[in-house]
Amino acid sequence: MNFYSLAERIANGDVSPLESYLRHGYDQGTPVQLLTPQPYNLSYIYPNSEDKEWYRLAYSRIVPFNVNPTAQILCKFRLQIQDSSIVAQFIESLGKCQTLADLILATQGEARNVAAFKTSLNVIRDRISIMNLEKHGSIKPESILEIEKRTNNLLEVTSKVICLCKEFRALNKAGSLSAPFTIFERKGIALPFTHCTQFTDENLIDWASNLSSKQKEKVVFFDFNNYPELTPEVPFKLKQIFPNLSFFCFGSLPDSMCDVTLIGDTELNESAAEEEFEVRSPPKKIQEKGKEKEVRDEKTGCYYFPSGNKRKPSYSPQNLRSLKKQKLSSNKGASKETEVKEKEKVNSEGSLEEADRPTGIKVNKKILASSSEFFNQLFYGGFNEENKTEILLRDVRPGILKKCLDAFFLRTDLKNESLETLFEVYKTSFYLELKAVKALAEAQIIRLLEVSLEELFVERGINGEKEAEEVNPDEKNARDAENTIQTLGQCYLDVSHIFLQEPKNLLKKNIIQFLQKKFLSIDVASYKNLFRVFLEAGLPLVEVIEELQAKVSIQNDRKEEIKDLDKLYMALWQSSLELNGQSFKEVLTLCRKYWEGRPNLEVSLRQHIRCAAFCLKNNSSSEAKRTLLASLLKAAQVGDDVGDRVFKIALMARTNKGAIKLREKFLNTLYLLMKSIKGDFEIPEIDTLNEIIVSHRLMELSNMVLDFDELKIRSRLAAVAGKVYPDHMLAVHTSLLYKNMKWGIEKSKRFNDPNRIIQPKSAFSLIRTLSPREIRKKDTLNDYSDWALTTQNPLALSLCSVLLYHANHQNWDKIFATSYLALQYDFSNELAHSLHGASLIQLAKVKPEEREGLLTQAKQNLDNSLKRNPKNTIALTYLANWHLAKEEVSQAKTIFKTIKNVMLTQDNFDLINHLLQGSNEEMEEGIKILERTLRCSHDKIMDLNWFHLMAYPSLAKQDVKSLKKLKTFFEACLDSGIYSLETLSILNKIYQEEGLIGPVDEEKKSKLAEATHDGSEKSNALKYHRTSSPPTMHPANYFIPINNFTLPVLVPSHSDQADLGLPPSDFNVDDFFFFGEDDEMVGGTDPHYIG
């Protein structure tokens, strides 16, 4: 949306957003404060990358009759101005309107649009002039200055653009804007006074070069047809002299200035391509001048010389169209009328073949090459086409090629084109790298998607026949919506490869939003067939349903609406299971989110049981069964952690008649799923009323699940056993032990900030249940670690080690000692291996003389950990750090990128730093990590290193806005004495970009130079949220005195070292856990238990 359309909305809308912006300003983004030991107020505004919506949808309460109940939520919407961000965007874009060319492009060169735009700007200016911006309370002097600055800036910008509108009107009255060269002659700007057909290249260039800079900026159009003697070199030279020269001038060049003719592929037959689902293109060979033939590899789409000579790939559309073209199959329930319509549509397209047959389009090479890398390589990349006067563009339809060039030369705005044609233009312009055409086609598609269903896909009359009056309007609307989804789905499929290369594509987002609205309008009986089509074709069905969940809130008093939504989600998981579990994990996640949003706690479990019966009946894949089993077990745990709900007793622990029947259904479903996954086994009959027996039966099933990929199932089986009988501590321990095999920070439902409690939560809960009651009463991490060091329990030692690793202060001596002792008692402990390896790498940093030996030992520990648990994020992070220590940066980044949901810590700072200074893809991945760290922080307080890392991509991208913000922030840090040497280095790099950020005061430069010369870091600058004390020596070099006796250092046996399985086949959970001195398992009924 440009400043032209925004002006009308601001002029006609509420005055409060404009007034709010002028009074308070608007800097879109998240305020981030710097972490300091003193209460300094140093903050930085980080722009919100996801918040791109300038408007919100406001739904009307008026609901039309004969509408699907679920569509009531989304009908009759209108756009409203959201807040002052719209004003900020308007002023920013309006400031870019510097010349008549900008004005013409924004208003499409129509006089009535310019007049309306000028009127809107006058209204905005008048509104500003009568505002009393200081009427509310006392305002600080600095705030008054800021208000005056913003007000004067807006008045200046609007006045300047109003003057451009007046100039446009004067030019339009004086003569045709398509040939304003004559107008400039009348003003004395152009020479000669009459058209000279004998004008040579040298004469014209001399005349243009002698104009002043202001005159050059005013030249918007130039009629080349008046000078037929000019050569093809002139248009590009004039474009360089006149920066605002419209591309419209180059679309009607005389033949003497066109040096190439572009021809579309006449052999491309759309009907044949649809029947065969493939675009045919014979292998082509390109002959270079005086060189051997270059052959195209059909698999990779690249060109190569058989002799092995290297050559960069050819820029050809065939490189991107080597994949087969898919076609959506029609719904099984489609009417005969639709089939006839499709046949006639194919026939009508075939009849247009003659109209598409081209005669060639003459263009100027340099003009096209200056705006498209595709044409730059085609014309000047050393290919065979470089010296040709006629070039065939394979796989480009002639008619679409003409529309692309017409749009490029501003001969059309594509407003009257059909949706299918616009998608073809969008796709072709992407191939040809005509960015302006692609953006124009995208804008027109989005405009069409904003139109109502009836206007967008009005059913075209067949042979002039009208639809029968007895057709139900609801049925017609549902059929139209279904046809719309099919048509748009096919269009999406045709450009899906573009969306893969552009994940944040705006068109993709709008298509998903459009489909989400239309899903609620189709007949519920068509859901299943439609979903199958979407899943088979790889269309964004999951994204559409996610959008639907975000926009549609469940109203419990609307029973008809809930029934329709229930059918929608049932059709969703059924379609996925019928396709052998395609996208089943994502589909089931969406369904479970919907089921858990219902007020009845039993809904989710009952739906899972129903889904399992369907899954077993269709004999779905083992992966789908495992996914469903894990989700079923999660649904069975609900009941005691649901917040403010009335019933907080676990669903499996209830004793009423309905709950007992549901428990029996759950157990039967569980047995059947376990049998289908693990093979047949005996199922003895048990008394389902006896909670203890049921709990132990579930634990027996849990002990059957030993594969690493199934540990989540094992943990959840144990968790359900603990819900059925809360005093079954073996079940509680097992569920906690296998709950978080990544050993990372866990999300918390009770606290917004996960850093406010000891992490990982499951490890902390488990260590509390293992410790004596007197230790639990103290409930501090130091007490737990001191207690663990007095035991011979390897589990307690390793749990304390991981808790110390995630603590706000990392005491590496304690981490080293606890992990080392855990390995002495149990060499197969994968968690202890990872932390011991990390400790060795930390020790290598402070003992360079022992570096190589320590790194070798660390690698062995990390490898042992990952053999047992490939998901251990501690082991993965330090294995990447190990490769960094070995100066193997590429291997380090490859390993680090396998870790999901990473956040910035002092353990991975160097790894993220290398990502940000790597390729564009790696830089984006590093930015995502920093954004995730900010998003997961409740108070938005970041340490100094976060700001340092944020500066690197801004410098690499030369992002002017970010650099200016960072410059202001780092200058404030320097003034406050809160900085490190890296802060000074980054600020110096920003100062070197004066061409982007503007001139820097000499006083600030001298202050930076003085601080750099001093070479000292300020002590009140916190580099990390978490502090760290490095290890002093290896635990094997000393004995650990505990309670007047010395703990001996144990050496693992050879058989222990060889046992690397997790867990061993004879693994016994009862022997693995530590028991107290009394007969009962400690922590059984502790009121402080937080598991």
N, C-alpha and C positions, 0 to 999 in steps of 0.2 A: 504494500500500500504506500503510495508516494505522497509528497506534500500537497499535491493538488487535491486529492480526495480527502486528506486529513483536514485541510483548511475548511472545507464545507462543514464537516462534522463538528469541529471546534467552534465555528461561528454560529451554528444552529443549536449546539448542545448546551448543557448546563455550564454556567460561568465558573463554578467552584473549582474544577480541575485547573483552569487557567490561573485563577487567583491563588490556588494552593502552590502551583509551581513557582509563580513569581515571588511568593512570600517565603517559601521554605526551600525551593529548589528541588531537583530530583536527580539523584545519582543512582541509577538502577543497579542493584547488586546487594551483596551481603557484607555488612560491616564486620571486619575481622580485627580483633584487638591483639596487640603484641603481649606475649607473656613476659612479665618482668617481676622481680621481687618487690618492687615498690609500686604504688598506685599511679603509674604513668598512664595517661590517656592517649596512647598512640594507636591509631587505627587506620585501616586501609579498606577501600570499597572494592570487593571482588565481584566482577560482573556475573550475573546468573546466566549460565549458558543455556539452561532449559526454559527460562522464563521469556518466551518470545511472543506471548499472546498480548496484543494491545487492547483487545476487546474481550468482553465476556458475553455469554449467552444469557439473556433474560427471558424466561419462559412465561407465556401468558396463561392465565387460569381458564381462559375460554377454550373449551375443547369442542371441536366439531362433532356432529353426529356421524354414526356409521364408520367409526375409526377403531382399529384394533386397540384394545385397552392398554397394551404395553406401549403404544405409540403416543399416548396422551402426554407422557413426560416430555416428549421431544417436539411436539408440534407448536406451531404459531410462535416461533422465536424471532427475536429482533436483536440487532447489535446495539450495544450501549457503550459509551465511553467509560472505561474502567477507573482510571485515576490519572494523576499528573504525569504518569509515564508517557501517555499519548501526546501530551504537550511537549515533553522533552524530545520525543522522537520527531515531532513535527518541526520544532525549531532546528534540530540537528540537520534534518533533510532539507529544510527550506534554506538554510545557510549555504547549501551546495548549489543553489540556483543562481549562478553567476552571470550567465549569458543568455541571449535569445535562443540559442540552441537548446539549452537546458529547459527553458520555458516551453519551447515547441515540443520537445520530446515528452514533457510531463502532461501537456494539454492536448497532445496529438495534433497540434497546429490548427485547431478549429477556433474560429473567432468567438463563438458563443462560450466555449470552455474557458478561454482566457478572460472573457468578460465576467463569468461567474466566479472565477478564481479571484479576480481583482475585487469584486464585491465582497467576497468572504474575507479577504485581507483587510479591507476597509472596516468591516464590522469588528474584526479582532483588534485592530488598532484603536477604534473608538472605545471598545470595551476596556482596553488597558488604560486609556486616558482618563476614564471616569472612576477608576478603582481607587479606593482608599486603603492601601496596603498596610498602614500602620495603625489601624483602628482598634486592634485587639491587644490590649495590655501594653506594658512597657517593652520596648525592643532595644536590644543592645546596639551601640553605635556600629559595631562591626557587621551586625545583621542588617542594619539600614543600608550600609554601603553595598552589601551583597544584593539586597533587593533592588537598589538603584541600578546596579550593574546588570542584573538580569533583565530589568525592565527596559533600560536603554538599548541593550543588545537586541531584544525582540523588536522594539520599535524601529531600530536601524535596519534590521533584516527585512521586516515587512515593507518598510518604505522603499527599500532598494528594489524589491521584487515588484512592487506596485509601479515603479518607474519603468521597469522592463515591460510590464503589461501595457503601459501607455505607449512605449516605443513600438511594441508589436502592432498596436492598433494604428499608429501613424503610418508604419510601413505597409500595413494591409490596405489602408485607404489610398496610399500613393501608387501602389501597383501590386502586381502578383508577387507573392512571397516565393513562388517557385523559381523566379528569376530576379532576385533582388540586386543583381549586379548593376542593372540599369539604375536602380534607386541610389546605389552608392555613387554612381557616376554623377547623378544630379546633385549630390551633396559635395561633389568635388573630391571624393575619396578615391574613385577609380579612374583609371586612364586606359585608353583614350575615351573621348566623349562619345564616339560612335563605334559600333562593332567593327573590328578589323579582321576580315577573314584571312588576311595574310600574316596574322600574328604568329611569330615563331616561339619555340620553347624558351629561347634566351630572352626575348622581349617580355614575355609574360612573367617569367621568374624574376627578372630584374624589377618589374613593376611591383610584384607582390613583396619582394624583399625590402623595398624602399618604404613601405608603409610603416607607420608607427605601431607599437605593440597594442595600443588601444584599438586602432583601426583593424588590425589583424584579428583581434578577438571578436569584432563585430561582423566579420564576414562569415555568414552562416550558409549561404547557398552560392553556387557558381554554375552557370549554364555552359557546359563544355561544347554543346552543339553549335554555339556561335563561332567556334574556332576549329574548323575541320582540319587545319594543317598541323595541329599539335600531335606529338608522338605519344606512345603509351607510357613514357617516363614521367610525363607532366602531372597526371592526377595524384600520384603518390607524393611528389615533391610539393604540390600545393597543399596536400593534406598535412604535411609536416609544417608548412608555413602558417596555415590557418587552422589552429587547433580545434575550433568549433565548427568546422565545415561538416555539414550533414552528409551522411552516407547516401541520402537520396540523390545527391548529385552524381554519384558513381554508378547508379542503377540505370542511367539512360545515356551512357557514353556513346559517342559515334564509333563506327566500326574501326576507324583509324587508331583509336586509343584502346581498343580491346585486342589483347594478344593471345587469347586462348578461348576455345569453345568447349563448354562442359556438356556432356551428353549423358542422360540417364540410361539405365540398363533396360533396353527394350525387350530383352528376353525374359525379364522377370514377370512371371504370370502369377497373379495372386491366387487364382482359382486352383491352379496346379499345386501351389505351395501349401494351401490349406488342406488339400486332399492327401498330400504326402507328408504333412507336418514337418516339412523341411525346406529350407531355401537352398536350391541347387546353385552351385557355382563351380564350373569346371576348374581344375587346378591350373593356375596360370604361371607362366614363367616370364620373368622380367629380364630383358636383354639390356645390359649396360653398354655404354659406348666403348667399343674396343676391348671388352672384357668377357669373361665366361658367363654363361647363363646362370641366373640366380633362381633357385627352385624353392617353392613354398612348402613348408611342412604343415600338412593338414591338421595334425594333432595340436600343435602349439600355435599355429597361425603366424609363424615367423618365417622369414626368408633366409636362405643360407646358400653358400657356394659349395658345390660338391667337393672341391679341393680342400675345404677347411678354412678358407679365408673368412675372417670375421667381418660382419657388417651389421649395422643397427637395423632393427626390424622396420619393414615398410609400413608407412602410415596408410593403411587401407581399411575400408569398412569391413572387409572380409575377416580381418583379425578379430573383430568383435562379434561377427555373426557366424562364427564357425560352429556354434552350438545349434542343435536342432530346435526348430520353432514348435512349441507345444500349442495345443488347442484344447480349450475347455470342452468336455463332452456335455451335451445337453442333459437336462434333468430327465429322469425316467418318466416323470409324470407330466411332461410337456404336452401341450395340446397339439392336435393335428394342424390347427391354424398357425401355430408357431413354426412348425416344420415347413409348411407351405411358404410362410414368410421368409424363412431362412433360405429356401431354395430360390425364391424370387430375388432375394437380396444378392445371392451369388450370381444369378443371371444378370442382374442389373449392373453388378460390378464388372462382369465380363463384357457387357456392352460398352462400358466406358473405356475399354482398352484402347480403342482408336483415338479417343480424346487425349489419353495419356501419352500417345506416341509422340515423341519430341522431335524438334528440328534443331535442337542445340541452343545453348544460352551463352552469349558472348560476354566475357568479363575481362577485367584487368587483373593480371596475376598479382602484382604487388599490393593492390588494395585488399584482395582476399588473403594473401599471405600475411599481411600485417595484423589481421584479426583472427587468424586460425592457424594453429600449429600443424594441423592436418595438411592444409594447402601449402604452408611454408615448406614442409618436407616433400610434398608432392611436386612442387614447382622447382625447389632449389635444394633438394636433399640428395642430388646425384642419381635420381632414378631415371628410368627410360622416358618417363613423361615430361622431363624437363624441357626437351626441344620439340615437343609435339604442339601443334596448333589446335588439335582436337583430342580431348581426353574422355575416355569412357569411364564413368564411375560405376563400378560393378555393385550390384545389390542395392542400388538406389533407384527407387521408382522415379520416372521422369516428371510426373506431376508433382510429387513431393519435393523433388529437387527444385522445381520452379517456385513452389511456395516458400521454401527455405530461403532462396535468394531474394524473392520479393520481400520477405520479412526483413532480411538482412539489409536491403537497400531502402527500407522504409516505404515500400510501395503498397504494403498491406499491414493491417494490424491483427489479422487472423480472427477477427471478431465473428465473422459469419461462417466459420468452418465448423464442421461436425466434430464430435468428440473423437471419433476414430481417426479422422484426418489430423487433428491436433496431436494425438499420440504418435502418429507416424512422423509428423514434423519434429516433435520432441525427440524421438528416437534418432532420426536422421541427423538432426542438428548436433546431437551428442556425438555421433560418429564423426561428423565433419568438423567438430570442435568449434562450432559457431555459437559462442556463449550467449550473445545477445538474442539470437533466434530461440535458443533453448529456454532462456528466461522468459521471453515473450510467450512462447507456447505454454510454458508452465503456468504463467499468470492467467492465460485464457482458459486453461483447463480448470484451474481453481475457481475462476469466475463461474464457469458452467456448473461446477459441483455445488456452488452456493445457491444455485437456482433451485426452485422446487421441483419435485419429481415430475409433475405433470408437464412443466415447461421443458425439462431436460430431455425426457424420453417420451415425447408424445407419439403415440402409435401412429405410424404413417398409414394412411388409407390404402388399401389394396384394391386397385382398379376402381377407385372412387366409391367403394361400398362402405356404408356406415355400420357401426356395431349395433346389434339388436338391442331394443329398449329393455327387454326382459333380463338382461345381464345384471347381476347383483353388483352394486358399486363397490362393496367390500372385496368381492372376488376380483373385480377388475383392478382395484388398487393393489391387491396382493400380487396379482399376476404381473402388473407393471413393475412393481418393486423387485420381483424375482428376475424379470428380464433385465432390469437395470443392473442388478448385482452381477448377473452373468456377463453382460456386456462390459461393465467396468472391470470385472475380474479378468476377462480376456485381455483388456488393455493393460492392466497391471502386469499380467504375465509376460506380455511382449516387452516391457521395459524393466523387468525385475532385475536383469543383470546390471542396469544402471544404478538401481537402488542398492545393490550389493557393494558397488564401488563408492556410493555416497550414503553412508548410514544415516546421516541427519538430513536427508533429502526432504524438502518442504512439501513436494508433491505427494510423496509416499504418506506423509502424515495426514494430508488432507483427504487422500483416498480412503485411508483407514477410518477417519472420522465420518466420511460420507457413508461408507458401508455399514458402520455401526448404527447410524440412524435408520438406514433402510432395512436392517435385519429385523427391526421391531415392527415392520409394516407387512412382511410377507406372511403367507399362510403357515401356521405352525406345522402342518402336515408336510411341508416342503423342506423343513430344516435339515432332516437327515440326508436327503439326496444332495442338497446344496452343500452341506458340510463335507460330504464325501468328495464332491468335485473340488472343493477348495483344498482339502488335504492332499488329494492325489496330484494336483497341479502345483503344490508348493506355494499356494497363495497365503497371505498373512492372516489366516483365520485366528490364530492365537492373539495377535495384536489387536484385531477387531474386537474380540470378546473382552480383552483387557480395557479397551477404550469404552466399551459398553458398561463394564463394571464401574469405571471411574465416573461415568456420567449419569447412570441410572441408580437411584437409591431405592431400596426395597421398602415399600409401604405395606405394613402388615395388615392394614384394613382393606387392602385391595386384593381380594381373593382371586379374581379372574386374572389379574396381572401376574400374580405369583404362580398361578397354574401355567400360564404361557411361558414364564421364565423357567419353570421346572422342566417343561417339555424341551425348551431350547437347550438347557444343559444336559438333559438326558440324551438328546440327539447328538450332542457334541461328543460325549464319551463313547456312545455306541458307534458312531462313525469312525472314531479313532481305533477302537478295538476290531471292528470289521476289516480295517486296513492293516491288520497285524500289528497294532500298537503304534502306528505312525504318529509322532508328536504326542504320545500318550502322557508322558511325564508333565509336559507343559499344560496339556488339556486337563489332567486330573488336578493339578495345582489350582487352576482357575475354578474348576467345579467345587473343590473343597473350600475355597475362599467364599464362594457363594453359599454353600451349605452351612458353613460356620457362621454366616451372617444372619441366619434365621434364629428367631427367639427360642425355638425348641431345641434342646441339647441333643435329642435323639436323631434329628434329621440327618446329620452328617453320617453317623454310623449306619443308619438304615439305608441310605443311598449307597454307601460303600459296599454293604452286603448285597444289594441289588446289582451293583456294577460287577462284583466278584462272580455272581451267578452267571451273568452274561459273558464274562471273560472265560470262565471254565467251559461254558457251552460252546463257545467259538474256538476253544483251544488256542488262545492267543499265545504270543511269544513268551518265553521265560522271563525276558527283561520286563515286559509289561506286567507279568504276574508278580515279580519282585517289587516293582514300583507300587502296584496296587496293594500288596501285603503291607508294605511299610506305611502307606497312607492309611490303610484300614486300622493298623495298630495305633497310629497317631489319633485317629478319630475316637478310638476306644478309651483313650486316656482323659478325655474331656470331663469336666465337672467340678474340679476343685481349684482351678486357676483361671477362672473366667471373669475376674474383676467384680463388678457390682451386681452380677446376676443373683437371683434369690437362692437357687439351689447350688450349693458349693460342694456337695458330696459327690465323689467320683461316680460316674455313670455305671461303672462295673461293680461298684461296692453297694449299690442300692438293693434293697430287699423287697420292694413292692412287686406285685404280680407282673406288671408290664416290663419292669426292668429285668426280672428273672427270665422271662421269655426272650427278651432281646439278647441277654447274655448267652442263652442256649443257641440262638441263631448265629451269634458272633463266633462261638466256639466251633460250631459245625462248619461255618465258612472258613475259619482259620485252619481246621484240620484238612479240608479239601484243598486249600491253596498250598499248604505245607506239603501235602502228598504230591501235588502236581509239580512242585519245585524240587523236593528232596527225595522223591521216590516213595513207594508204598511202605507203610509201617502200621503196626497195630495201634488201634485206638480203643483202649479199655473204657468201659462205661464208668462214669464218675457221677457223684452227687453234685449237681450244679448249684445246690443250695448251700453246700459247705464251702465257705470262702477259702479256708486253708487248703483244701484239696484242689480247688480250682487254681489257686495261686501256685501250688507246687507243680501241677500239670503244665501250667504255662512255662514254668522254669525248666521243665524237662524238654519242652519244645525249644526253648531258648538255647539249651546246651547242644541241640542238634545243629544249630547254625554256627559253623566254624569258619566258613570262607570269609576272607577279608571283605569282599564286596557286599557281604550280607551282615556285617557287624551292626549296621543301623537297625536291621530287623531284630537282631539279638538284643540290642539295647531297648528297643521298644517293647518286645515281648516281656522282658524283665520289668519294664516300667508298668505295663498293664498288670503284671502279677503283683507289683507293689501297690497298685491302686485297689485291686481286689482285696488284698490283705496287707494293710499298711505296716504291720509288725514283722513282715517277712523281709528281714534286713538283707539277706543274700540277694533278693531280687532288687532291692534298692541299690545295693552296691554295684551289682552288675550293670544296671541301667546307667548309673553315673559313670562307670568306668569306660563304657563304650559310646557314650553320648557324643563326645567331642573328640574324635580321633585326629582332628587337625591340630589340637592343643592350642587353638587361638582364642582371641577374645570373643565371648558369646554375647548375643543381644540380650537385653534385659527388659522385661515387661514392667518391672517395678520402678526402674530408674531411667530417665531420659539419657543420661550419660553413662555408658558402660564403664568409664574409667573411675567412677565413684565407688565401686565395689571391687573386692578382690577377684581377680580373673586368673584362669577361667573359672566360671561359676561352678560347673560340674566337679572340677577338681577340688575346689574349696569345700563344696558340700560333702564330697567323699572323705576328705581328710578330717572333717569334723566328726563324721560318723565313726571313723577309725580311732580317733584320739580318746583318751580318758576324759571323764566328766570335768575334772578340775582344770584341764587344759582348755576345754570348750568354754568354761566360764570366763577365762581370761580373753579368749577369742582374738588373739593378735597373731600376725604372721610369724613374728620372732619366736613366740611361745611354741607354735606348731613346729617350726624348723628345729628349735632346740630339743623338743621332745623327740622328733624323728631321728635325730642324731644319736639318741640313747637307745634306739630300737635296732632290731635286725630285720626290719620289715622293708624290703626293697620298694614296695608300692608306696608306702608312706614317704620314703626318702625321695622317690622320683616325683611324687605329687608336690612335696614342699619345694623341690627344685624348680618345677615349672611355675609355681606361684611366685617364687622369688624372681624368676626371669621376667614375669609380667608386672612386677611391682613397680611403683613409682621410682624407687631407687634400686637399681640392679647391683646387688652385692655379689660380685663374681667369685669371691672366695667361698661364700656359702653355696652358691650354685655349683661350683666346682666340687666341693666336698660332698654335698648330698648326692649329686649324680655319680660321682666316683664310687661312693660306698654302695649305692644301689646296684651298680654293676658288679661289685665284689660279691654280693649276696645273690644276684640274679643277672647273669650275663645276657639273658634273652630279653631284658627290659628295653623296648625300643625307645621309650621316652627318655630314659637315662642315657642311652647312646647319643641321642640328638643333642641333649644339653651338655654332655661331656665333650662332644666334638666342638660345640660352640665355645665352651670354656677354653679348649686348647687353642682355638683361633684367636681368642682374646688374649691369651697368654703369649702367643707368638708376636703380638703387637708390642709388648713391653719387654720381650726377651729376644731381640734380633739375633743374638748369637746361637740360639736354639731353634730358630725359626723353621728351618726345613724339617727337622725331626718332629717338631710339634705339629706342623701342617700335615705330615704323613700320617701321624696317629689320628689327627682329626678326620682326615678323609676316610680312614677305616671305620671310625665310629659312625660317621654320617651315612656311609654306605650300608652299614649294618642296620641302622635305624630305618632307612628307606626300603630295605629288603623286607622288613617286617611290616612297615606302615608307609606306603607311598604317598599318603596324604599329610604326613607330618610337616607342617609349615615351618617349624623351627629348623628341622633338618634341611629343608629345601632352601630356606633363606641363607643358612650358613654354608651350604654347599655352593650356592652362588657366590657368597663372599670368599669362599676358598678359591674359586676360579679367579676372582678379582685379585686376590693375593698372589696368584700365579700369573697375573697379567693376561689372563684369557677372558677378555671382556665379552666377546660374542657368546661364548659358552655360558658365562655368568648371566647375561641378559636373557638367553634362551630358557635357562632354568627358572629364573625369577618370574618370567612371564607366565609360567604354568601355575603360579599361585593365584587363586581367586580372591577377590575382595580384600586386596592388600591396602593397608593404611600406613602412612609415614611413621616410622620409628627410628631411633638411633641405630637399630640393627640393620636397617635397609636403606639408610640415607645415601650411601655411596652408590648403591644399585639404582635408585631412582634418579640420582644425578646423572649417571651414564645414560639412562633412558632419555632424559630430557635433552641431552646433547647428542643423541643419535639421529636416526632417520625421522621423517615426519610421522610415520606410523608409531614409532617408539615414543616420540615426543608426546603425541596425543594420549598414549597409554600412561605416560608419567603424569600428565595433567589430570587424567581421570583419577589417579591415586590421590593426588593433592586435593582434588575436589571432594572425593569420598571422605578424606580425613576431615575436611572442613564440615561436610554435611553431617558426619557422625559426632561432631563435637557439640554438646548442648549449649555451651556458653560462647562458642565461636572465638575462643582464645587460642592463638597459634604461637608456637615458638619461633625464634628468629630464623631458623633454618627453613621453615616453611616459606617464608617470604623470599629467602635467597633462591630457593628452587623455582618459585613462581616467576622470578625475574628472567631466568634463562630462556624459556620459550618466548617471552615478550621481546627479548633482544633478538632472538633468532628470526621471529616473524616480523620484527620491526613494527610491532603493534603500538601505534602512537598513543592511543588512549591509556593503555596499560602502563606504558613507559612514563607518561606524565604522572599517573597516580603513584607509581613506584618511586619516582623521583621525589615527589612531595613527601612520601612516607619515609624514605631513607634519610632525607634532609632533616625531618623531624627527629629521627633517631639520633642523627649526628648532633643536633642542637641539644638533645636531652642527655647526651653522653651514654647512649645505649647502642652499642654497635660492636662488631667484630672486624677483623681484618678483611674477611670476605665481604662484609657489608660495604666497606670502603672501596674494595675492588669493583663491586657491582655498580656502585654509584658513579665511579670513574668511567665505566663503560657506558653508562646512560648519558653522562655529560658529553661523551664523544659523539653522540648522535644528535648534535645540535641542528642538523638539517631536518630532523623529525620533530624534536621537542621544542625547538626554538632556542634563542640565545640564552646562555646561563650567566648569571651575575658573577663578576670577577671576585666579589667578596665570598661567594659560596665556593668557588673554585679554590681560593686560597685557604679557606677553612678545611676543605677536604685534603688539600696538599699538606697542611700542617698536621692533621690527624694521621695521615699516611706516613709522614716522616717520623712521627712519634713512635709508630709501630707497635703500640700496646692496645690490647683489647680491654674494654671496660668491664669490670667485674659484675656490673648489674645487668649485663646482657645474657639472657638465658638462651642457650642454643637448643636445648631439648626440653620437652615436657618431663621426660624421665631422666633422672641423673644416673650416673654409673660410677662404680669404683672398680678398676681393673683388678684381675687376679694378681697375687704377689708371687706364688709359686705353685708347683704341682702338688696335689695332696699326697702323692706317693713319696714325696721327699720328707714328710714328717708324720708323726703319729698324732692322733686327735685325742687329747685328754678329756675324759668325760666322767664326772663324779668320782674323782680319785682313782680311776683306773684308765688304762690306755687301750683304745680299740685297736686290735691288730689289723694290719694291712693284708688283705686276702688277695690271692692270685687265682684268676679263673682257670679251671681245668681245660684240657684240650677238647674234651667232649662237650663242655659248655660252649666253647667258641664255635664248634661245628654246628651247634643247634641254632639255626637261624629262623625257624618257622614261627609263624604267629597265627593262632596259638598252637602248641604241640598237640598231637592227636590224643594224648592222655591227660590233657589239661584239666585240672579240677579247680573250679572257682572257689570252693570252700577252703582249700589249702592256700589259695593265693591271697586271701584277705587276712588281716591281722585281727586277733581276738584279744580281749582284755584278760586280766588275771582272774576275774570272776567267770562263772559258768556261762552267763548270758553274753550275747554279742553286744558290744557297747554301742550306744547311740540309738538303741531300738526305739525308745519312746521319748527321746529328748525333746522338750518343747522348743528348743532353739534350733532344731534341725531345719535346714532351708533347702533340702533336696527337691 
